[in-house]
């Protein structure tokens, strides 16, 4: 499955991440020695389920590397337009493609295992959209203090993920208003309430709306087919929007780098050349024992001792 990465965001001076980016794309901010998007590309490069990678918002001059074929598409200015431009490129590459993986450039913590897990689930059916959600307990256990925005449902509290799957024809058709609503509601509980309708919003605000009913209501109102995928991986929803989240991910990825570079433990030293094993040499006063004592010892049950290393 091909991947569309949206990487056109450039924080403005009034936005929280501007001090870290200084007018540069957020995707290129440094995390543990390399651009944030490069961590994502490294994961996609080793994912078995990934084909081509389409990056919207950056150019070949960015210096990014990938084991998979990369294509670059100019920034279109808005999220939905970027998704659609990426989808058109995917169809240009292979007009028989049906689904595409959608990823934001600011989820450096994901791994190839997580990518293959999601693609595997989405490949089982043929919906318009597969949207990942992360339960609050999963997120806060992995990233305590991340301060994500959660939506309280009857059966769980969840936040949205940034690694999803969509049908290409749904992206490239006349569905821009639908995508506008979906992307606008991603991190706003109030817009999510508006998306599901007044009656369902009452249930949501009262904490009585189940995940199943929420999905059924939203897909019905938007006239689409879809599925919410509950992710066991917090990394899928740990995008970098605020300075404290950037620092969290820097610390987390630096820890992973140190772990990966840690030298293997030294092998145990072999006995010195010519030295007899401990079990074959007499120990202490045992060699000088009197015959009677030795005979008496011989009548006792024999306990074989393992030589000390």
Secondary structure, DSSP 8 states (H G I E B T S, - for coil): -EEEEE------TTSTTHHHHTTS-GGGSEETTEEHHHHHHHHHHH-TT---EEEES--GGG----SS-EEEE---SSHHHHHHHHHHHHHHH-TT--EEEEEETT-TT--HHHHHHHHHHHTTS--SEEEEEEEHHHHHHHSTT-----EE-SS-EEEE-SEEEEEHHHHHSS-HHHHHHHHHHTT-HHHHHHHH-HHHHHHHHTT---HHHHHHHHHHHHT--EEEEEES-GGGG----SHHHHHHHHHHHHHHHHHHH-----------TT---GGGS--GGGGG--HHHHHHHHTS---------
